[in-house]
Structure formats: structure tokens, C-alpha cells
Amino acid sequence: MRALLFACVCLAALGATGCQAAYTSIRKTGDNQYLLTRTKQGPFSVYGNLYACKASADGGSLTCTEVAEP
């Protein structure tokens, strides 16, 4: 019974961690064009995505499309 309770607590703690994400790099590649790297961390792995972004004419926002993912 204790082992079952311990396993349930461990699974609940693992599920509560969630997936964390951070933007780790932004590089200008041309006029109003950027490459953006986003790193995600799951409970058992870390992986990243690469985005190609274009800034709006007024510089107020970025429009991004995913270039590559693992």
C-alpha cells in the first residue's frame, strides 16, 4: 500500500512540473528578418525549435513561421 501511495505521489509531482520553454537566441539575418530559437524542457528531455520571423513595418510585432523542429 505504501509503495502504491509513493508511486502516485511521484507521478503527481512529475505531472505538476509541466513543460518549460524559453527563447534562447535571436539573430538578425536581413532587413526586418530574424531567426529565433526556442528551447523546451519536458520531464525527460530538452529540445528546441527554430523560427524565421519578420518584423512589421512599424516594428511593433514579429510574424514567425517554424523552420525546424526535432
N, C-alpha and C positions, 0 to 999 in steps of 0.2 A: 504494500500500500504506500509506503514511504517513497519507494522508487517511482511509482506512478505519479505521485504528487510532485516529486522533484522534476520528473520529465515534463510535466505540464507547466511548471513554473519556468523551466528553461525555455520551452517553446514560446511561452508568452513573452518572456524577456527578449528573445530573439526577434519575434514579430514586432515588438514595440520599437525596435531600433529604426525601422524604416530604411529608405534609400536616401542618402545624402548626395547632393550634387553641387558642384562649384564650377564657375567659369575660370579657367586657369590661365588662359592666354588670349590676347587679341593682337593681331598683326595686320598692319595696313599693307594692302597689295596693289593698290592703284587709287585713282581719284574716286573717293567715296566708296571704296570696296575694302572689305576686311575679311580675315579668316579668324574664326572664333573657336576655341577648344573648350569643351565642357566635359568634366570628369565626374562620373557617377560611382558611388560606392554602395554595393549591396552587402548583405550579410556575409557572403562568401567570396566576393570578387570585386575588383575595381576595373572599370573600363571607361573609355572616352568616346566622344562624338566630335566630328569636325563639321563646322558650318561655314558657308560662304554667305557673307552679309553685304548689303548695300545700304548706305545711308540715304535718307530722304534729302531732297534739295535744301530744305531749311535746317537740316542737321538734327531734327528733333527725334528721329526714330531710326531703327535698323530693321530691315526686312531680311530674314535669314532663310536659307534652304540648307537641308542636311546634305553634306557631301559624302561622308563616310561614317560608318559605324561598325563595331566589331561583329 
